Amino acid sequence: MFYLTSYIIITLQDGRRLRVRPYSVKWKRSVENLCDTCEITLPLHPYLYTTKSNASSRECLIRVDDPVSVSLGYNDNNSVRFIGFVAAVNYSDRLVLQCEGYYHLIKRGNKDKSWKSVSLKKLLEYLTAGTGITLSKSIPDEQLGMVTLQNASMDKVFKMLNDNYQCVAYFKGKELYCGPSYFPDRTATQVKKLRIGWNVKSGEVKNQPLAEVVNIVLKTTDDKGKTTKTKPSGTVVKADSKKEYKIKSTLSANYRKELMKRLHDEENAKSLKQADVTCFLEPQLELGEVVEVIDQRYPERNGRFFVAAIDGEFGESGGSQKLTLKYYGD
């Protein structure tokens, strides 16, 4: 028999570690959003108390910026679903904690600095210094050239990385990834399996009809104004149209190859398999992780997908993970 269990720890400002038992937990994570979120609903007591100086005033034991770790599962076999910090404390009939992931630590600061030439890794090290955020080993060691930050918010910095270098960025817990591909780890030997009708509660895989085919062209302009266009290599399906993306000329051939694959898949998504499924709390999944979807009734729908978004719930009605899956290949 399976029963839901949780292990949620909030570290208070005085250093005490407080374990809380929730009514419910909801969390959202996506490769298209730097800020993971989590909502924890608790009873008012014993976390809300009356102040000694004013009997009509109440204070909460839990404060904004307190670190939070949320592990959920079955039969005390819990897995980490969210780590971050309390962003807001609300209460009426119940106490509701709005939490944010590690982007919470850097999103409020503006930056002023310039480099004649800087690598992507060095820039990210500067942005995350002193926060405890770790950088993914999959971040490419790419030279960005000249970069100037002038009273730039973190949102503007990552928008610049996307506009000029087509970088995507997301967190896996406290680890930050930034680079050309949503699924950088192609070395994984074990792929978790999602079986329709077994560990998948609901959802389906759609075989999309062939839609308009779009070819990707990368356009670069160097310091002397010379423009170079990188087109798809090898055998190319005749395209109905093409789309150009501007990038800096400092980027390597390997980076451009990964980038072109991602952009091609995004532009031609309507011609690829798509999957939106809801599974139980197991298997525990990470953003960017590749999973194998198996449909025994309709094997033509089988394929590998990477996890693009996780929308989880935990409470009286049970535990589930709603997954947005992007096609990775058969």
VMD Tcl script that draws the C-alpha trace (Angstrom):
set ca {
  {0.00 0.00 0.00}
  {1.28 3.48 -0.88}
  {0.71 6.57 1.23}
  {1.88 10.12 0.59}
  {4.71 11.48 2.71}
  {6.62 14.75 2.86}
  {9.80 16.14 4.34}
  {9.70 19.94 4.14}
  {12.34 21.95 5.98}
  {12.35 25.73 6.46}
  {15.51 27.24 7.94}
  {14.54 30.13 10.23}
  {16.53 33.33 10.63}
  {17.91 32.18 13.99}
  {19.31 29.03 12.36}
  {16.67 26.58 13.58}
  {15.44 23.99 11.09}
  {11.65 23.81 11.13}
  {9.90 20.78 9.68}
  {6.38 21.61 8.50}
  {3.50 19.33 7.57}
  {1.45 20.84 4.74}
  {-2.17 20.71 3.72}
  {-0.99 20.98 0.14}
  {2.00 21.80 -2.06}
  {2.03 23.08 -5.64}
  {5.20 23.65 -7.65}
  {6.02 24.82 -11.17}
  {9.27 24.59 -13.09}
  {9.99 25.21 -16.76}
  {12.95 25.49 -19.11}
  {11.27 28.67 -20.38}
  {11.22 30.35 -16.97}
  {14.26 31.09 -14.80}
  {12.21 31.34 -11.62}
  {10.89 28.07 -10.17}
  {7.87 28.59 -7.90}
  {6.26 26.63 -5.07}
  {3.17 27.27 -2.94}
  {2.99 25.61 0.48}
  {-0.29 25.74 2.43}
  {-0.02 25.18 6.20}
  {-2.26 25.43 9.28}
  {-2.06 28.80 11.03}
  {-0.84 27.26 14.26}
  {1.81 26.87 15.55}
  {3.43 29.14 12.92}
  {1.37 32.27 13.70}
  {1.56 33.78 17.18}
  {0.42 36.84 19.12}
  {3.13 39.36 19.94}
  {3.89 40.12 23.58}
  {3.66 43.89 23.07}
  {0.28 43.91 21.30}
  {-2.34 41.22 21.89}
  {-4.22 42.20 18.74}
  {-1.14 41.86 16.51}
  {0.17 38.57 15.15}
  {3.50 37.62 13.66}
  {4.62 34.63 11.64}
  {7.48 32.43 12.71}
  {8.44 32.04 9.03}
  {9.90 35.09 7.27}
  {10.63 36.19 3.72}
  {14.01 34.90 2.45}
  {13.99 31.83 4.73}
  {15.48 28.85 2.80}
  {13.03 26.07 1.88}
  {13.54 22.45 0.85}
  {10.57 20.37 -0.31}
  {10.83 16.57 -0.62}
  {7.75 14.49 -1.47}
  {7.02 10.87 -2.22}
  {5.50 7.66 -0.96}
  {6.11 5.65 2.22}
  {8.88 8.05 3.37}
  {10.81 7.45 0.16}
  {10.84 11.18 -0.62}
  {12.59 12.98 -3.47}
  {13.47 16.67 -3.74}
  {10.87 18.56 -5.80}
  {11.83 22.15 -5.00}
  {14.54 24.12 -3.23}
  {14.48 27.87 -2.83}
  {13.34 30.65 -0.55}
  {10.18 32.14 0.92}
  {9.15 35.07 -1.29}
  {5.88 36.05 0.41}
  {3.89 35.06 3.51}
  {0.07 35.29 3.37}
  {-2.55 34.15 5.87}
  {-6.28 34.17 6.44}
  {-7.87 30.83 7.28}
  {-4.59 29.12 6.47}
  {-0.95 30.11 6.14}
  {0.26 30.21 2.52}
  {3.95 30.48 1.65}
  {4.81 31.67 -1.84}
  {8.33 30.45 -2.60}
  {10.82 31.04 -5.42}
  {13.82 29.07 -6.60}
  {17.44 30.21 -6.58}
  {16.74 32.96 -9.11}
  {15.27 34.71 -6.05}
  {18.84 35.43 -4.89}
  {19.94 37.35 -7.95}
  {16.80 38.78 -9.59}
  {16.71 41.98 -7.52}
  {20.24 43.22 -8.10}
  {21.30 45.51 -11.00}
  {24.75 45.16 -12.54}
  {27.28 47.70 -13.85}
  {30.32 46.20 -15.52}
  {31.94 45.93 -18.92}
  {34.39 43.55 -20.58}
  {36.33 43.92 -23.82}
  {35.92 40.18 -24.13}
  {34.38 37.67 -21.73}
  {33.34 34.03 -21.86}
  {29.82 32.86 -21.05}
  {31.10 31.00 -17.98}
  {32.97 34.03 -16.63}
  {29.91 36.23 -17.10}
  {27.70 33.74 -15.23}
  {30.29 33.42 -12.46}
  {30.16 37.20 -12.02}
  {26.34 37.22 -11.93}
  {26.09 34.44 -9.32}
  {29.13 35.22 -7.12}
  {28.47 34.75 -3.40}
  {24.97 33.28 -3.84}
  {25.64 29.56 -3.51}
  {24.35 29.02 -7.05}
  {26.41 26.43 -8.92}
  {26.97 26.42 -12.67}
  {26.21 23.40 -14.82}
  {29.21 21.55 -16.25}
  {27.33 21.56 -19.56}
  {27.66 25.33 -20.01}
  {29.80 25.79 -23.14}
  {33.06 27.72 -22.85}
  {32.04 30.26 -25.48}
  {33.57 33.69 -26.01}
  {30.89 36.38 -26.10}
  {33.14 39.24 -27.17}
  {32.46 42.72 -25.78}
  {29.72 42.86 -23.12}
  {28.52 45.99 -21.30}
  {26.08 45.97 -18.40}
  {24.78 49.39 -17.40}
  {22.42 49.35 -14.42}
  {21.08 46.13 -15.92}
  {18.51 44.03 -14.09}
  {19.00 40.28 -14.16}
  {16.00 39.91 -16.46}
  {17.67 42.29 -18.94}
  {20.98 40.40 -18.72}
  {19.39 37.08 -19.63}
  {17.30 38.74 -22.34}
  {20.56 40.08 -23.81}
  {22.02 36.56 -23.77}
  {18.94 35.32 -25.57}
  {18.79 38.16 -28.11}
  {22.51 38.18 -29.02}
  {23.51 34.53 -28.52}
  {20.15 32.68 -28.53}
  {21.00 31.27 -25.08}
  {18.35 29.50 -23.05}
  {18.68 29.45 -19.25}
  {16.97 27.55 -16.44}
  {17.66 26.17 -12.97}
  {17.87 22.57 -11.83}
  {17.55 23.27 -8.11}
  {20.52 25.48 -7.26}
  {22.33 24.62 -10.51}
  {22.07 27.12 -13.37}
  {22.33 26.04 -16.99}
  {22.76 28.52 -19.85}
  {23.56 27.57 -23.43}
  {22.28 26.74 -26.91}
  {20.22 23.62 -26.14}
  {17.38 22.81 -23.75}
  {18.74 19.29 -23.20}
  {22.52 19.57 -22.91}
  {23.21 16.22 -21.23}
  {23.33 13.69 -24.06}
  {25.55 11.27 -22.10}
  {22.86 9.79 -19.83}
  {22.86 5.99 -20.12}
  {19.67 5.36 -18.12}
  {16.44 6.81 -19.46}
  {13.37 6.80 -17.22}
  {10.28 5.22 -18.73}
  {6.75 6.62 -18.73}
  {4.22 3.93 -19.60}
  {0.76 5.03 -20.69}
  {-1.78 3.31 -18.42}
  {0.80 2.29 -15.80}
  {2.77 5.12 -14.19}
  {1.06 7.70 -16.44}
  {-2.37 8.63 -15.07}
  {-3.59 10.54 -18.10}
  {-2.44 12.28 -21.24}
  {-1.42 11.33 -24.71}
  {1.26 11.45 -27.36}
  {0.25 13.19 -30.56}
  {1.68 12.31 -33.93}
  {1.51 15.65 -35.65}
  {0.65 15.89 -39.35}
  {3.42 17.33 -41.48}
  {3.08 21.09 -41.42}
  {5.10 23.86 -43.01}
  {8.80 23.06 -43.03}
  {11.06 25.90 -41.92}
  {14.83 25.97 -42.47}
  {17.02 27.92 -40.05}
  {19.75 30.33 -41.13}
  {22.17 31.86 -38.63}
  {23.32 35.35 -39.59}
  {26.50 36.82 -38.08}
  {28.19 40.18 -38.58}
  {31.79 40.69 -37.44}
  {33.44 43.90 -36.19}
  {34.35 44.89 -39.76}
  {30.73 44.62 -40.90}
  {31.20 41.39 -42.86}
  {28.05 39.25 -42.79}
  {28.13 35.44 -42.85}
  {25.12 33.12 -43.11}
  {25.26 29.56 -41.78}
  {22.76 27.26 -43.48}
  {21.74 23.68 -42.60}
  {24.38 21.11 -43.52}
  {23.84 17.68 -45.07}
  {20.60 16.58 -46.66}
  {17.89 19.17 -46.13}
  {14.19 18.63 -46.69}
  {12.82 21.16 -49.12}
  {11.52 23.98 -46.98}
  {8.38 26.02 -47.38}
  {10.15 29.00 -45.81}
  {13.24 30.02 -43.92}
  {13.86 32.05 -40.80}
  {17.00 33.97 -39.91}
  {18.43 34.43 -36.42}
  {21.13 36.97 -35.65}
  {24.01 35.83 -33.43}
  {27.47 37.12 -32.58}
  {30.38 36.03 -34.78}
  {32.42 34.88 -31.74}
  {30.41 31.68 -31.31}
  {32.05 28.36 -32.26}
  {30.93 25.86 -34.89}
  {29.87 23.36 -32.19}
  {27.70 25.99 -30.52}
  {26.07 26.90 -33.83}
  {25.37 23.23 -34.57}
  {23.57 22.72 -31.25}
  {21.74 26.00 -31.68}
  {20.54 25.21 -35.20}
  {19.12 21.88 -34.05}
  {17.19 23.52 -31.23}
  {15.84 26.34 -33.40}
  {14.91 23.92 -36.15}
  {12.97 21.73 -33.71}
  {11.20 24.75 -32.25}
  {10.18 26.16 -35.62}
  {9.04 22.77 -36.90}
  {7.35 21.63 -33.68}
  {4.01 21.18 -35.46}
  {5.60 18.45 -37.57}
  {6.97 16.53 -34.56}
  {5.48 14.31 -31.88}
  {4.22 16.17 -28.84}
  {3.25 14.83 -25.41}
  {1.45 16.22 -22.38}
  {1.04 13.63 -19.67}
  {0.19 13.47 -15.98}
  {2.02 10.86 -13.94}
  {2.34 10.00 -10.27}
  {5.15 11.36 -8.07}
  {7.40 8.59 -9.31}
  {9.60 8.62 -11.23}
  {11.18 11.79 -9.91}
  {12.04 13.96 -12.91}
  {14.31 16.91 -13.68}
  {14.07 19.65 -16.27}
  {16.04 18.81 -19.40}
  {15.99 15.11 -18.55}
  {15.21 12.68 -21.38}
  {12.39 10.18 -20.81}
  {11.00 7.36 -22.94}
  {7.25 7.32 -23.45}
  {5.76 3.88 -24.13}
  {2.22 3.31 -25.41}
  {1.69 -0.44 -25.83}
  {-1.65 0.00 -27.59}
  {-0.25 2.42 -30.17}
  {3.52 1.75 -30.48}
  {3.82 4.29 -33.32}
  {3.51 6.94 -30.60}
  {6.55 5.70 -28.70}
  {9.53 7.97 -28.54}
  {11.99 9.89 -26.45}
  {11.15 13.32 -25.11}
  {12.87 15.82 -22.86}
  {11.12 17.31 -19.85}
  {10.31 20.94 -20.66}
  {8.00 21.74 -17.74}
  {6.79 20.19 -14.48}
  {3.55 21.29 -12.81}
  {3.20 19.32 -9.58}
  {0.53 18.93 -6.90}
  {0.54 17.21 -3.50}
  {-2.38 17.10 -1.07}
  {-5.58 15.40 0.02}
  {-6.44 14.36 -3.54}
  {-3.05 12.68 -4.02}
  {0.21 13.52 -5.76}
  {0.83 14.12 -9.45}
  {3.20 15.67 -11.97}
  {1.81 17.26 -15.12}
  {4.60 17.14 -17.68}
  {5.16 19.09 -20.86}
  {7.39 16.94 -23.06}
  {9.27 18.00 -26.20}
  {10.25 15.50 -28.86}
  {13.84 14.26 -28.62}
  {13.87 11.40 -31.16}
  {12.99 7.70 -31.42}
}
mol new
graphics top color blue
foreach p $ca { graphics top sphere $p radius 0.5 }
foreach p [lrange $ca 0 end-1] q [lrange $ca 1 end] { graphics top cylinder $p $q radius 0.2 }
display resetview
